[in-house]
Amino acid sequence: MLFPTLNFGLFFVLVFAVSWALAGRPQMRTGFLSLASYVFYGWWDWRFVFLLAGSTVFNYLAGRLIAGEDDRQRRKIIVGLAVAVNLGLLGFFKYAGFFAQAINDASGALGGGPPVGFLAMALPIGISFYTFHGISYLVDLHRGTLKVPARFLNLLLYISFFPQLVAGPIVRASHFLPQIAETPDPNDIRATRAFLLILGGLFKKMVVANYLATDLVDPVFFDPSQFGAADLLFATYGYALQIYCDFSAYTDIAIGIAALLGYRFPQNFNQPYRSSGLREFWQRWHISLSTWLRDYLYIPLGGNRGGWKRYRNLMITMLLGGLWHGAAWHFVIWGGLHGTALVVEHLAARRSAPTTGLPRALAIIATFHFVCLTWIFFRSTDLTAAFDFIGGFARWDVAAQQIKPLTLLLIAGALASQFLPADRLARIEAWWVRFPMAAQGAAVGFAIVLLAACSPDGVPPFIYFQF
């Protein structure tokens, strides 16, 4: 069930009405929203509902064990084992085939024995996100960020809550579980802000991301050998803006939907392409994942402590971040490139005086183009395709085929949006909130119809559904 569809619209209207009708009965409301979330998830493939439920039951029982253990060393062992089970489940579905193939390739190169067998299986949608939510719950409980274990119904909703279930943002247990325990107040809903987030997300997905994909990015990346350097360059820019608009659209819509139901989600994107360095980029891009990796992986590895070990920790974090996105070498290279650049940036910051750096405008341009280069590995189907794509930048004698006025306009507009005032949403909200709610609702309905009319036929899945 995709957000920009009639099915989801009807589903959400029903969920919105019933959930607020149950506002005075919090446990019934939590149960209803959990049931609705399972219907939403089962819409993709009902068989994976059992995997989601099993993950929730396991984390609930592990949380009770952690909370009931007074000995710190034993608590640590329980947490370690429970996290390992969560990661093992994720690794089985995402990486079994990848590692089996790597073993077979290495064995074949060395003249080894028969190949290792493995089953090809569908990746359960959203498994990375709800696994990370389960780990967040266990670790927050162990660290004391959560004081008491969650009730089963509350944990059921936290792990399965449909707005963020399949593509984020990654919401911390310590942030969301206390909200479930509160009695929701309809007067606290910032409906205008929620409408703006949803409309902005729909525009970015249905118009910008979809047109960039169909008219430029997909044809060029499908067979880069058929295109010259100009098409390849603008397809690279196009993908950088497509993946931003596609992914930030999903999380903006998720944040808006959650707000209409009375819950607060953290911001997930903050104009990342205005960054003047890789550290700043990762503070602005997929913020919930960046901070999750920092707090649950980088800091436990030692963080900034230990001299050279900080650089080792950076590389491990980024390599695992790349592998999290997909079980393939091109994702590992993508993570490795970002890790290497972050290490170089940290070294340069320690050894250079502040005045020796690039002017901010040039630093922004350099950072953007480095990120675009790494997106080639991210988007390509494998390493060979990525290197073939990069090799095509030598073909400046081939005329452009896919560059059209509309795609140029969308690229320019999406880039320009990265430099709008940071408080732009608050300004629009302050202006729009003066209108009656009925007028706002009518405007939202008209805008959705207009977006549907202006967008390409069909609604492709969001890019991050595959992760």
Buried (B, 14 or more C-beta within 10 A) or exposed (E): BBBBEEEBEEBBEEBEEBBBEBBEEBEBBBBBBBBBBBBBBBBBEEEBBEBBBEBBEBBBEBBBBBBEBEEEEEBEEBBEEBBEBBBEBBBEBBBBBBEBBBBBEEBEEEEEEEEBEBEEEEBBBBBBBBBBBBBBBBBBBBEEBBEEBBBBBBBBBBBBBBBBBBBBBBBBBBBBBEBBEEEBEEEEBBBBBBBBBBBBBBBBBBBBBBBBBBBBBBBBBEEBEEBBBBBBBBBBBBBBBBBBBBBBBBBBBBBBBBBBBBBEBBEBBBBBBBBBBBBBBBBBBBBBBBBBBBBBBBBEBBBEEEEEBBBBBBBBBBBBBBBBBBBBBBBBBBBBBBBBBBBEBBEEEEEEEEEEBEEEEEBBEEBBEBBBBBBBBBBBEEBEBBBBBBEBBEBEEBEBEBBBEEBBEBBEEBBEBBEEEEEEBEEBBEEBBEEEEEEBEEBBEEBBEEBBEEBEEEBBBBBBBEB
